[in-house]
Amino acid sequence: MQPTDRRTATGPAGTTQPQPGGQQDAIALLKADHREVEDLFEQFQKAPSADQKGELAGRVCVALRIHTAIEEEMFYPAFLEATGETQIHHEAEIEHAGAKNLISQIEEASPEDEYFDAKVKVLSEMIKHHVNEEEKPDGMFARAQGSGMDLDALGEQMQERKGELRAEGAARRH
């Protein structure tokens, strides 16, 4: 796994710029999540054992649950308020609903289950499509950048919420 510099923000024309204090703007934070999950899916495909696949699939599910929560609770409402772009917003929400359904199936399954690998593969493809929709030049992130949203403040709030969700997940596991 390649290390990710979490101290970046999306600058002009979608470039990544260092930001003081290790904070990320909202889009840089979401893109970092996308890269993390892409890497986990890649590791899953290369995993030689069912145990490793199970562990990686679990990490994918946790990362996606946290990511979808901060998008749905914070980013999407702010995007909708700033842009009024209901079609993009609604499509993203529907994509999340489908992904969460599959995440639940994966979490309830065992790596030895006949359809386990297929479910993770389909989830990977769904997420790849969703990421492309958000990150394409005229997608949600580009429109958010041009909307006047306070992406720095939103990023800070989203990072705080991610920490809370991780802590809640850790508390549930113990």
MARMIKE-522364 format. One line per 4 residues: their letters; for each residue z negated, y, x negated of N, C-alpha, C. Coordinates in Angstrom, 3 decimals. Example, Ala and Ser with C-alpha at 12.3 -4.5 7.8 and 13.67 -1.06 7.14 Angstrom:
<atoms>
as	-7.800:-5.690:-13.190:-7.800:-4.500:-12.300:-7.800:-3.300:-13.200  -7.080:-2.250:-12.850:-7.140:-1.060:-13.670:-7.870:0.030:-12.900;
</atoms>
This chain:
<atoms>
mqpt	0.000:-1.169:-0.839:0.000:0.000:0.000:0.000:1.240:-0.890  0.879:2.186:-0.538:0.944:3.417:-1.315:-0.100:4.392:-0.800  -0.741:5.128:-1.712:-1.747:6.085:-1.270:-1.086:7.243:-0.535  -1.801:7.787:0.439:-1.322:8.931:1.201:-2.184:10.127:0.851;
drrt	-1.539:11.244:0.529:-2.282:12.474:0.272:-2.595:13.107:1.611  -3.839:13.049:2.022:-4.245:13.555:3.326:-4.416:15.078:3.312  -4.159:15.712:2.181:-4.343:17.164:2.091:-2.996:17.874:2.191  -2.218:17.523:3.203:-0.925:18.153:3.371:-0.768:18.654:4.788;
atgp	0.200:19.537:4.961:0.544:20.051:6.279:2.044:20.222:6.339  2.562:20.217:7.543:3.988:20.404:7.694:4.285:21.892:7.608  5.165:22.237:6.705:5.538:23.628:6.497:6.899:23.920:7.090  7.590:24.952:6.581:8.884:25.329:7.114:9.873:24.169:7.063;
agtt	10.675:24.071:8.091:11.738:23.075:8.188:11.205:21.652:8.012  9.941:21.418:8.425:9.395:20.074:8.394:8.948:19.608:7.022  8.922:20.506:6.035:8.471:20.106:4.709:6.961:19.935:4.717  6.456:19.222:3.751:5.015:18.990:3.658:4.446:19.890:2.584;
qpqp	3.422:20.636:2.965:2.806:21.607:2.066:1.322:21.292:1.906  0.780:21.454:0.691:-0.670:21.261:0.522:-1.437:22.274:1.359  -2.577:21.853:1.850:-3.418:22.734:2.628:-4.823:22.686:2.049  -5.482:23.828:1.910:-6.807:23.843:1.302:-7.825:23.055:2.112;
ggqq	-8.797:22.485:1.413:-9.914:21.822:2.064:-9.607:20.443:2.604  -8.431:19.927:2.310:-8.101:18.595:2.767:-7.743:18.519:4.236  -7.633:19.647:4.929:-7.284:19.658:6.345:-5.782:19.512:6.519  -5.386:18.912:7.634:-3.980:18.780:7.983:-3.740:19.482:9.300;
daia	-2.530:20.026:9.451:-2.213:20.519:10.780:-1.955:19.307:11.670  -1.838:19.529:12.961:-1.735:18.429:13.924:-0.547:17.524:13.638  0.577:18.107:13.313:1.785:17.311:13.100:1.671:16.498:11.811  1.162:17.081:10.760:0.984:16.344:9.507:0.022:15.177:9.715;
llka	-1.027:15.396:10.490:-1.988:14.340:10.777:-1.313:13.198:11.539  -0.534:13.525:12.561:0.139:12.495:13.345:1.190:11.759:12.516  1.911:12.497:11.682:2.902:11.849:10.814:2.227:10.924:9.805  1.078:11.309:9.299:0.341:10.444:8.369:-0.073:9.154:9.082;
dhre	-0.489:9.271:10.335:-0.803:8.083:11.131:0.427:7.191:11.274  1.572:7.820:11.540:2.819:7.048:11.683:3.112:6.253:10.419  2.981:6.895:9.257:3.264:6.212:7.987:2.280:5.065:7.758  1.009:5.287:8.113:-0.006:4.248:7.943:0.348:3.009:8.767;
vedl	0.716:3.223:10.029:1.033:2.098:10.906:2.325:1.412:10.462  3.307:2.177:10.025:4.538:1.574:9.498:4.215:0.650:8.324  3.333:1.100:7.457:2.933:0.296:6.304:2.212:-0.979:6.752  1.357:-0.866:7.741:0.645:-2.049:8.242:1.616:-3.055:8.858;
feqf	2.586:-2.569:9.604:3.588:-3.473:10.175:4.371:-4.181:9.071  4.703:-3.442:8.024:5.431:-4.035:6.897:4.579:-5.113:6.220  3.307:-4.826:6.025:2.409:-5.817:5.436:2.299:-7.055:6.326  2.261:-6.835:7.644:2.184:-7.950:8.578:3.386:-8.872:8.397;
qkap	4.566:-8.281:8.299:5.783:-9.089:8.166:5.769:-9.940:6.899  5.098:-9.463:5.859:5.060:-10.172:4.576:3.844:-11.084:4.425  2.917:-11.011:5.359:1.671:-11.776:5.240:1.955:-13.275:5.285  1.395:-14.016:4.325:1.686:-15.445:4.239:0.824:-16.335:5.137;
sadq	-0.269:-15.815:5.655:-1.176:-16.687:6.410:-1.508:-16.088:7.777  -1.886:-16.956:8.676:-2.298:-16.526:10.009:-3.524:-15.622:9.933  -4.459:-15.927:9.033:-5.659:-15.099:8.892:-5.290:-13.673:8.498  -4.395:-13.547:7.521:-3.968:-12.210:7.090:-3.230:-11.488:8.211;
kgel	-2.371:-12.212:8.928:-1.647:-11.601:10.043:-2.622:-11.127:11.123  -3.636:-11.927:11.396:-4.629:-11.540:12.390:-5.380:-10.285:11.987  -5.770:-10.221:10.724:-6.492:-9.047:10.220:-5.604:-7.806:10.280  -4.359:-7.939:9.867:-3.433:-6.795:9.873:-3.099:-6.355:11.298;
agrv	-2.884:-7.314:12.183:-2.609:-6.970:13.579:-3.804:-6.231:14.178  -5.011:-6.654:13.838:-6.209:-5.954:14.306:-6.254:-4.519:13.807  -5.911:-4.330:12.544:-5.887:-2.967:11.979:-4.820:-2.111:12.650  -3.661:-2.704:12.937:-2.600:-1.981:13.652:-3.117:-1.532:15.009;
cval	-3.742:-2.445:15.733:-4.225:-2.129:17.077:-5.273:-1.017:17.062  -6.205:-1.084:16.130:-7.230:-0.030:16.027:-6.575:1.310:15.699  -5.684:1.323:14.713:-5.016:2.569:14.320:-4.223:3.149:15.486  -3.534:2.301:16.233:-2.738:2.798:17.361:-3.617:3.251:18.519;
riht	-4.723:2.574:18.746:-5.624:3.023:19.819:-6.181:4.414:19.503  -6.570:4.633:18.260:-7.090:5.947:17.861:-5.985:6.993:17.952  -4.815:6.649:17.433:-3.682:7.584:17.437:-3.289:7.969:18.866  -3.151:6.970:19.738:-2.752:7.292:21.111:-3.825:8.124:21.811;
aiee	-5.081:7.867:21.508:-6.164:8.641:22.131:-6.075:10.112:21.747  -5.901:10.400:20.459:-5.874:11.821:20.070:-4.595:12.499:20.565  -3.506:11.759:20.624:-2.292:12.367:21.187:-2.483:12.661:22.669  -2.969:11.686:23.428:-3.099:11.855:24.867:-4.196:12.841:25.252;
emfy	-5.288:12.841:24.513:-6.406:13.734:24.839:-6.164:15.165:24.378  -5.435:15.337:23.264:-5.393:16.654:22.645:-3.981:17.181:22.418  -3.150:16.411:21.705:-1.839:16.934:21.324:-0.913:17.091:22.522  -0.790:16.064:23.349:0.147:16.135:24.468:-0.205:17.243:25.459;
pafl	-1.480:17.384:25.853:-1.793:18.496:26.765:-1.485:19.866:26.144  -1.782:20.034:24.858:-1.489:21.312:24.194:0.022:21.537:24.121  0.759:20.480:23.823:2.223:20.566:23.774:2.776:20.959:25.137  2.329:20.298:26.172:2.825:20.566:27.518:2.506:21.996:27.939;
eatg	1.297:22.452:27.636:0.909:23.817:27.986:1.754:24.843:27.227  2.009:24.582:25.947:2.744:25.548:25.115:4.239:25.549:25.390  4.785:24.397:25.760:6.247:24.305:25.879:6.756:24.116:27.300  5.956:23.547:28.163:6.422:23.225:29.503:7.452:22.102:29.524;
etqi	7.584:21.388:28.410:8.594:20.324:28.258:8.097:19.034:28.916  8.225:18.971:30.233:7.683:17.827:30.957:8.425:16.520:30.657  9.732:16.553:30.493:10.478:15.316:30.281:10.046:14.620:28.986  9.974:15.371:27.887:9.545:14.797:26.608:8.114:14.268:26.725;
hhea	7.256:15.055:27.351:5.859:14.672:27.527:5.750:13.380:28.334  6.435:13.320:29.455:6.325:12.158:30.329:6.860:10.899:29.655  7.966:11.020:28.930:8.509:9.865:28.214:7.516:9.347:27.180  6.870:10.263:26.468:5.877:9.862:25.472:4.702:9.143:26.131;
eieh	4.245:9.639:27.261:3.136:9.002:27.981:3.525:7.594:28.432  4.741:7.426:28.928:5.208:6.107:29.379:5.320:5.155:28.191  5.832:5.641:27.070:5.910:4.813:25.860:4.514:4.365:25.432  3.540:5.261:25.522:2.162:4.907:25.183:1.632:3.818:26.115;
agak	1.922:3.942:27.407:1.435:2.949:28.365:1.971:1.558:28.015  3.242:1.483:27.679:3.825:0.199:27.293:3.207:-0.343:26.022  3.008:0.533:25.050:2.404:0.101:23.780:0.976:-0.371:23.991  0.210:0.342:24.801:-1.187:-0.047:25.034:-1.275:-1.394:25.748;
nlis	-0.337:-1.671:26.630:-0.299:-2.971:27.284:-0.118:-4.078:26.253  0.829:-3.880:25.349:1.091:-4.884:24.316:-0.071:-4.978:23.318  -0.676:-3.853:22.995:-1.854:-3.852:22.118:-2.957:-4.730:22.733  -3.199:-4.579:24.020:-4.219:-5.391:24.694:-3.891:-6.877:24.606;
qiee	-2.619:-7.213:24.791:-2.215:-8.623:24.685:-2.449:-9.161:23.270  -2.135:-8.357:22.269:-2.324:-8.776:20.874:-3.806:-8.949:20.573  -4.626:-8.003:21.051:-6.070:-8.079:20.802:-6.697:-9.318:21.453  -6.144:-9.759:22.567:-6.679:-10.923:23.269:-6.143:-12.235:22.706;
aspe	-5.109:-12.158:21.883:-4.449:-13.356:21.364:-5.023:-13.753:20.007  -4.587:-14.909:19.567:-4.932:-15.430:18.249:-3.650:-15.518:17.431  -3.736:-15.334:16.117:-2.534:-15.458:15.281:-1.853:-16.823:15.403  -2.581:-17.816:15.870:-1.997:-19.139:16.056:-1.230:-19.259:17.366;
deyf	-1.398:-18.286:18.274:-0.689:-18.324:19.552:0.815:-18.256:19.318  1.537:-18.996:20.126:2.987:-19.127:19.968:3.713:-17.776:19.968  3.268:-16.826:20.768:3.966:-15.550:20.917:3.366:-14.413:20.091  2.358:-14.701:19.294:1.644:-13.652:18.559:2.587:-12.824:17.686;
dakv	3.345:-13.475:16.802:4.245:-12.747:15.905:5.280:-11.956:16.694  5.781:-12.534:17.769:6.779:-11.845:18.583:6.187:-10.587:19.225  4.951:-10.672:19.677:4.308:-9.499:20.285:4.135:-8.388:19.263  3.710:-8.740:18.060:3.542:-7.722:17.014:4.903:-7.130:16.641;
kvls	5.937:-7.959:16.568:7.283:-7.480:16.241:7.787:-6.509:17.303  7.628:-6.862:18.569:8.068:-5.978:19.652:7.264:-4.680:19.638  5.964:-4.768:19.394:5.152:-3.552:19.285:5.672:-2.683:18.151  5.989:-3.286:17.025:6.537:-2.544:15.888:7.808:-1.808:16.278;
emik	8.680:-2.477:17.000:9.941:-1.844:17.427:9.690:-0.722:18.426  8.736:-0.918:19.339:8.390:0.133:20.297:7.859:1.365:19.571  6.994:1.126:18.598:6.400:2.237:17.857:7.457:2.944:17.018  8.352:2.183:16.411:9.433:2.785:15.627:10.267:3.730:16.500;
hhvn	10.597:3.295:17.709:11.347:4.143:18.641:10.542:5.401:18.992  9.275:5.211:19.307:8.405:6.331:19.695:8.290:7.352:18.562  8.087:6.868:17.352:7.980:7.754:16.189:9.274:8.533:16.002  10.402:7.852:16.124:11.693:8.531:15.991:11.835:9.637:17.031;
eeek	11.428:9.362:18.254:11.521:10.371:19.315:10.656:11.596:18.988  9.477:11.361:18.457:8.596:12.493:18.129:9.072:13.261:16.907  9.600:12.548:15.907:9.902:13.178:14.620:11.349:13.646:14.455  12.244:13.314:15.387:13.639:13.721:15.223:13.754:15.250:15.266;
pdgm	14.859:15.795:14.723:14.973:17.258:14.590:14.771:18.052:15.884  15.121:17.500:17.022:14.893:18.218:18.282:13.803:17.551:19.116  12.950:16.765:18.462:11.907:16.019:19.152:10.650:16.831:19.395  9.648:16.133:19.844:8.393:16.769:20.236:7.769:17.584:19.102;
fara	7.753:17.041:17.890:7.105:17.755:16.794:7.851:19.037:16.450  9.168:18.984:16.413:9.958:20.187:16.118:9.746:21.241:17.200  9.714:20.818:18.423:9.502:21.761:19.525:8.090:22.335:19.491  7.128:21.518:19.095:5.752:22.010:18.963:5.678:23.069:17.872;
qgsg	6.366:22.816:16.754:6.348:23.785:15.653:6.958:25.116:16.056  7.917:25.092:16.950:8.557:26.333:17.381:7.919:26.976:18.596  6.811:26.427:19.060:6.222:26.868:20.326:5.121:27.908:20.190  4.617:28.101:18.998:3.475:28.997:18.835:2.134:28.285:18.975;
mdld	2.148:26.956:19.091:0.883:26.212:19.145:0.106:26.463:17.855  -1.211:26.535:17.950:-2.047:26.658:16.759:-2.261:25.252:16.205  -1.300:24.806:15.405:-1.312:23.436:14.900:-2.420:23.200:13.877  -2.840:24.245:13.176:-3.941:24.086:12.223:-5.257:23.811:12.947;
alge	-5.570:24.635:13.936:-6.818:24.436:14.693:-6.782:23.111:15.441  -5.639:22.784:16.028:-5.509:21.530:16.749:-5.681:20.344:15.789  -5.106:20.447:14.602:-5.255:19.391:13.610:-6.702:19.165:13.226  -7.433:20.240:13.084:-8.856:20.136:12.747:-9.630:19.431:13.867;
qmqe	-9.338:19.808:15.116:-9.999:19.176:16.260:-9.620:17.699:16.364  -8.359:17.395:16.121:-7.892:16.015:16.197:-8.529:15.161:15.103  -8.663:15.713:13.908:-9.300:14.976:12.815:-10.753:14.667:13.160  -11.426:15.629:13.749:-12.820:15.419:14.163:-12.892:14.302:15.215;
rkge	-11.983:14.346:16.182:-11.971:13.319:17.236:-11.652:11.942:16.658  -10.743:11.877:15.688:-10.442:10.601:15.037:-11.704:10.018:14.412  -12.494:10.864:13.762:-13.740:10.405:13.161:-14.694:9.853:14.206  -14.778:10.526:15.351:-15.640:10.048:16.433:-15.166:8.692:16.947;
lrae	-13.853:8.557:17.139:-13.298:7.296:17.652:-13.507:6.156:16.660  -13.345:6.452:15.360:-13.606:5.414:14.349:-15.058:4.978:14.389  -15.965:5.953:14.493:-17.393:5.642:14.532:-17.741:4.827:15.779  -17.150:5.170:16.918:-17.380:4.406:18.144:-16.893:2.977:17.980;
gaar	-15.727:2.818:17.368:-15.177:1.471:17.139:-16.052:0.664:16.204  -16.554:1.310:15.165:-17.419:0.628:14.208:-18.727:0.227:14.875  -19.250:1.083:15.743:-20.494:0.792:16.435:-20.305:-0.389:17.389  -19.134:-0.480:18.052:-18.862:-1.583:18.971:-18.755:-2.914:18.240;
rh	-18.289:-2.890:16.985:-18.120:-4.132:16.230:-19.444:-4.670:15.716  -20.500:-3.851:15.704:-21.784:-4.299:15.160:-22.798:-4.544:16.235;
</atoms>
